[in-house]
Amino acid sequence: MRWRVHFICKSRYSDNMGLQTRIRKGIRFAQTRARELQMIAWGLASTNHPVLAHMIPIRRCNLSCGYCNEYDNFSKPVPLSEMFRRIDHLAELGISIITQSGGEPLLHPGLDQIIARVRHHGILAGMITNGYLLTTDRIRQLNRAGLDHLQISIDNARPDEISKKSLKVLDQKLVLLAEHAEFQTNINSVLGSGVKNPEDALAVAHRALKLGFTSTVGVLHDSNGQLAPLAPREQEIFEQVMALGKRSYARFNQFQQNIARGNPNHWRCRSGARYLYICEDGLVHWCSQQRGYPGIPLEKYTLEDFHREFNTEKPCAPRCTVSCSQQVSLLDNWRAPQTIHPQPAVPSNPPPLVQLSGAANRRDR
């Protein structure tokens, strides 16, 4: 891997980015990379702490994408004091990264304070958003809060009845990010069931890289979070998008290739230990696709729970497409065979949830 800091985005929008912003962006990039390398080193050295947590500060969303069941239109934001308690407990457990998801996290009125609380503990702060609520002032607030990573999923080139998260609608938001964001931005495109025009994924990826962002391509899975193989043309596009970032560390993640082809992966899922999904009710789950396992309140989650889930073989793992679980588990796939089988077994009809798995291609930075 080669890490190079580019102070100027290679696009025509770079001219609109002030010199001070470019310098701050470059410094932040170098600092974030250093902390990421420390995270990997610590993760390899010790198995006694979680690496990544996804937190849900609010389940409500301002959109209603047809494929998504990870939102509602009525939930209130989790109280700020409760979010602080959860972050503090994760810090005590030794977490390395906390990502705010949803719903739409930008709907939480205290989001900046939540991010600042994460950074107060020296933890990497991320966010997944649909991007609709981003403005110049909002981006600058996120800069001040200390956000490290932001991801936006763009589903198509033009909005349709399934998804309004289109490149046409969001392009101006991407330009604002290119001009003002000091944090790292990733744009995720999608392939698979329900996507009308797979070529849109290429358009999204090229636009993301032109603006100086990193890009991932996600594979839509079924309602159980399991593999749905891509059609031949979709696989071709998947490979083309991946080829845009040959130097990316994600290119070494063979599980992404298997996901695209609908083949099972043989790995040791460490969800519930190295990766935690914490819903708006404060319960710890394996992931968004297996909510209820273990379903323990975070404030009662101990290292005993951590060690149990670390050593539990997940029946859903071979055909899983949840990339955050897969990527975090790379730290431990080579060690600690799993000897515990979950009781009761994973239900045959879990809640119909939809998540995207990302296969990264990163601009050579």
C-alpha positions in Angstrom: 0.0 0.0 0.0 1.1 3.5 -0.7 -0.2 6.5 1.3 0.2 9.8 -0.4 -1.4 13.1 0.7 -2.9 15.2 -2.1 -3.6 18.7 -0.9 -5.5 19.6 -4.1 -8.4 17.5 -5.4 -7.8 16.7 -9.1 -10.9 18.2 -10.5 -12.0 21.5 -11.7 -13.7 22.1 -8.3 -10.3 22.2 -6.6 -9.9 25.8 -7.7 -12.9 26.7 -5.4 -11.2 25.2 -2.4 -9.3 27.7 -0.3 -5.6 27.1 0.4 -6.3 26.9 4.1 -9.0 24.2 3.5 -6.6 22.2 1.3 -3.9 22.3 3.9 -6.2 21.3 6.8 -7.6 18.5 4.6 -4.1 17.2 3.9 -3.1 17.3 7.6 -6.4 15.6 8.6 -5.8 12.9 6.0 -2.3 12.2 7.3 -3.5 12.2 11.0 -6.4 9.9 10.2 -4.2 7.5 8.3 -1.8 7.3 11.2 -4.6 6.5 13.6 -6.0 3.9 11.3 -2.6 2.2 11.2 -2.5 2.3 15.0 -6.0 0.7 15.0 -4.8 -2.1 12.8 -1.7 -2.7 14.8 -3.6 -2.8 18.1 -6.3 -5.1 16.5 -3.6 -7.6 15.4 -1.8 -7.4 18.8 -4.9 -7.9 21.0 -8.3 -9.6 20.6 -9.7 -8.3 23.8 -11.5 -5.1 22.4 -14.1 -4.2 19.8 -12.9 -2.5 16.6 -16.0 -1.0 15.0 -19.4 -0.1 16.2 -22.4 1.2 14.2 -24.7 3.3 16.4 -28.2 4.4 15.5 -28.9 7.9 17.0 -32.3 8.1 15.2 -34.3 5.6 13.2 -36.3 8.3 11.4 -35.3 9.2 7.8 -36.2 12.0 5.5 -36.4 9.6 2.5 -38.4 6.4 1.9 -36.3 4.2 -0.5 -38.3 1.2 -1.7 -35.6 -1.3 -1.0 -34.8 -0.2 2.6 -36.4 -1.3 5.8 -33.9 0.4 8.1 -35.9 3.5 8.8 -39.3 4.9 9.9 -40.9 8.3 9.6 -41.8 9.0 13.3 -39.0 8.0 15.7 -37.6 10.6 18.0 -33.8 11.1 18.3 -32.1 9.2 21.1 -31.5 11.7 24.0 -28.1 13.2 23.9 -27.3 12.1 27.4 -28.0 8.5 26.5 -25.8 8.7 23.4 -23.0 10.1 25.6 -23.4 7.1 28.0 -23.2 4.6 25.2 -20.2 6.2 23.7 -18.4 6.4 27.0 -19.2 2.7 27.6 -17.8 1.8 24.2 -14.7 3.8 25.1 -14.3 1.7 28.2 -14.5 -1.5 26.1 -11.6 -0.1 24.0 -13.5 0.6 20.7 -11.5 2.0 17.8 -14.1 3.4 15.4 -17.7 4.5 16.0 -19.9 5.2 13.0 -23.3 7.0 13.2 -25.9 5.5 11.0 -29.7 5.3 10.8 -32.3 6.3 9.7 -30.7 9.5 8.8 -28.2 10.7 11.5 -28.2 14.3 10.3 -31.8 14.5 11.6 -30.4 14.2 15.2 -30.2 17.8 16.6 -27.1 16.9 18.7 -25.1 15.1 16.0 -22.2 17.4 16.2 -21.9 16.9 19.9 -22.2 13.1 19.5 -19.3 13.2 17.0 -17.3 15.5 19.3 -17.9 13.0 22.2 -16.5 10.2 20.1 -13.4 12.2 19.2 -13.0 13.3 22.9 -12.1 9.7 23.6 -9.6 9.5 20.7 -11.9 7.2 18.7 -12.3 7.5 15.0 -15.6 9.1 14.1 -17.6 8.0 11.0 -21.1 8.7 9.6 -23.3 7.2 6.9 -25.8 9.6 5.4 -28.0 10.1 2.4 -26.5 13.5 1.9 -29.7 15.4 1.4 -29.3 17.7 4.4 -25.7 18.7 3.7 -25.0 22.4 3.3 -21.8 24.4 3.4 -22.5 25.4 7.1 -23.4 21.8 8.0 -20.1 20.5 6.5 -18.1 23.1 8.4 -19.8 22.1 11.6 -18.9 18.5 10.9 -15.3 19.6 10.3 -15.3 21.4 13.7 -16.8 18.4 15.4 -13.9 16.2 14.2 -15.6 13.8 11.8 -13.1 11.5 10.2 -15.1 9.6 7.6 -18.4 10.2 5.8 -20.2 7.8 3.4 -23.0 8.5 1.0 -24.7 5.8 -1.0 -25.9 6.8 -4.5 -28.3 4.3 -6.1 -28.8 5.6 -9.6 -28.0 8.4 -12.1 -31.5 9.7 -12.0 -34.2 9.3 -9.3 -36.9 6.6 -9.8 -39.8 5.2 -7.8 -37.4 3.0 -5.8 -34.7 5.5 -4.8 -34.3 9.3 -4.8 -30.6 9.0 -3.9 -29.5 9.8 -7.4 -26.4 11.4 -8.8 -28.5 14.1 -10.5 -30.1 15.1 -7.2 -26.9 14.8 -5.0 -24.2 16.1 -7.3 -24.3 19.6 -5.9 -23.9 18.1 -2.4 -20.9 16.3 -3.6 -19.4 19.5 -5.0 -19.9 21.2 -1.6 -18.1 18.3 0.1 -15.2 18.5 -2.4 -14.9 22.2 -1.7 -15.4 22.3 2.1 -15.0 18.9 3.8 -11.8 18.3 5.7 -12.8 14.7 6.5 -12.6 11.7 4.1 -15.6 11.1 1.9 -16.6 7.8 0.3 -19.3 7.4 -2.3 -21.0 4.1 -2.5 -22.8 2.9 -5.7 -24.9 -0.2 -5.9 -25.5 -3.3 -8.1 -27.9 -6.2 -7.8 -31.6 -6.8 -7.4 -33.8 -3.8 -8.0 -31.2 -1.7 -9.8 -32.6 -0.8 -13.2 -29.4 0.5 -14.9 -26.2 -1.2 -13.7 -24.1 1.2 -15.8 -25.1 3.9 -13.3 -22.7 2.4 -10.8 -19.8 3.3 -13.2 -21.1 6.8 -13.6 -21.2 7.3 -9.9 -17.8 5.8 -9.3 -16.2 8.0 -12.0 -17.8 11.1 -10.6 -16.7 10.3 -7.1 -13.1 9.8 -8.2 -13.1 13.0 -10.3 -14.1 15.0 -7.2 -11.3 13.5 -5.2 -13.3 11.0 -3.1 -12.9 7.3 -2.6 -15.6 5.0 -4.1 -17.1 1.7 -3.3 -19.6 -0.5 -5.1 -22.2 -2.3 -3.1 -24.0 -5.6 -3.8 -27.6 -5.6 -2.8 -28.5 -8.8 -0.9 -31.8 -10.4 -0.1 -34.0 -9.6 2.9 -32.0 -12.0 5.1 -28.7 -10.3 4.4 -27.6 -13.3 2.2 -26.0 -13.5 -1.2 -27.9 -12.6 -4.4 -25.4 -13.2 -7.2 -24.9 -10.5 -9.9 -26.0 -11.0 -13.5 -23.2 -11.3 -16.0 -23.3 -7.6 -17.1 -23.4 -6.6 -13.4 -20.3 -8.6 -12.7 -18.5 -6.9 -15.6 -19.4 -3.5 -14.2 -18.4 -4.7 -10.7 -15.0 -5.6 -12.0 -14.6 -2.3 -13.9 -15.4 -0.3 -10.8 -13.0 -2.3 -8.7 -10.3 -1.8 -11.4 -10.6 2.0 -10.9 -8.7 1.5 -7.6 -6.1 -1.2 -8.1 -3.9 0.1 -5.3 -6.7 -0.1 -2.7 -6.2 -2.5 0.2 -9.7 -3.6 -0.5 -8.5 -5.3 -3.6 -7.0 -8.0 -1.4 -10.4 -8.8 0.1 -11.3 -11.9 -1.8 -14.7 -12.0 -0.1 -15.9 -9.1 -2.3 -15.3 -11.2 -5.4 -17.2 -14.1 -4.0 -20.1 -11.8 -3.1 -20.4 -10.6 -6.6 -20.4 -14.2 -8.0 -22.8 -15.5 -5.4 -20.2 -17.8 -3.9 -20.0 -18.6 -0.1 -17.1 -17.2 1.9 -15.3 -19.3 4.5 -14.4 -17.0 7.4 -14.8 -16.4 11.1 -17.4 -13.8 11.7 -16.6 -11.8 14.9 -19.8 -9.8 15.0 -20.9 -9.2 18.6 -17.3 -8.8 19.5 -15.0 -7.0 17.1 -18.0 -5.4 15.3 -21.1 -4.2 17.2 -24.4 -3.0 15.9 -26.1 -0.8 18.5 -29.7 0.0 17.7 -31.7 3.1 18.9 -32.8 1.1 21.9 -29.2 0.6 23.0 -29.1 -3.1 22.4 -26.1 -4.9 21.0 -26.7 -7.1 17.9 -24.4 -9.0 15.5 -25.4 -6.7 12.7 -28.4 -5.0 11.1 -29.4 -8.3 9.5 -29.4 -10.4 12.7 -31.0 -8.1 15.3 -31.8 -9.9 18.4 -28.5 -11.8 18.7 -27.3 -11.3 21.4 -29.8 -8.4 22.0 -28.1 -7.3 25.3 -28.2 -3.7 26.5 -24.9 -2.0 25.8 -24.5 -0.8 29.5 -24.6 -4.5 30.5 -22.3 -5.7 27.8 -19.1 -7.1 29.4 -15.9 -8.7 28.2 -17.6 -12.0 29.0 -20.2 -11.3 26.4 -17.4 -10.1 24.0 -15.4 -13.3 24.4 -18.5 -15.5 24.0 -19.5 -13.8 20.7 -15.9 -13.7 19.5 -15.8 -17.5 19.8 -19.3 -18.1 18.4 -19.7 -19.6 14.9 -22.3 -17.6 13.0 -24.6 -19.9 10.9 -25.3 -17.0 8.5 -21.6 -16.2 7.9 -20.9 -18.3 4.7 -23.4 -16.3 2.6 -23.3 -13.0 4.4 -22.8 -9.8 2.5 -22.4 -7.3 5.4 -19.0 -6.0 4.4 -18.2 -4.2 7.7 -18.4 -7.5 9.5 -16.2 -9.1 6.9 -13.6 -6.4 6.9 -13.2 -6.2 10.6 -13.0 -10.0 10.9 -10.0 -10.0 8.6 -8.0 -9.1 11.7 -8.8 -12.5 13.2 -9.6 -15.0 10.4 -6.2 -16.5 10.8 -6.6 -17.3 14.5 -8.9 -18.4 17.3 -11.2 -21.1 15.7 -14.8 -20.6 16.8 -16.0 -23.4 19.0 -19.4 -22.1 20.3 -22.7 -22.6 18.4 -25.4 -20.0 19.1 -28.5 -21.1 21.0 -31.1 -20.7 19.8 -30.1 -20.9 16.2 -30.5 -17.9 13.9 -34.2 -17.7 12.9 -35.2 -18.8 9.4 -37.3 -15.6 9.0 -35.5 -12.7 10.5 -36.9 -9.1 10.1 -36.7 -8.1 6.4 -33.8 -5.7 6.5 -31.7 -4.5 3.7 -28.0 -3.4 3.9 -25.4 -2.7 1.3 -22.1 -4.4 1.2 -19.3 -2.3 -0.2 -16.4 -3.3 -2.4 -13.9 -0.4 -2.2 -11.9 1.3 -4.9 -9.9 4.2 -3.5 -8.3 7.0 -5.4 -4.6 6.8 -5.1 -4.1 9.5 -2.5 
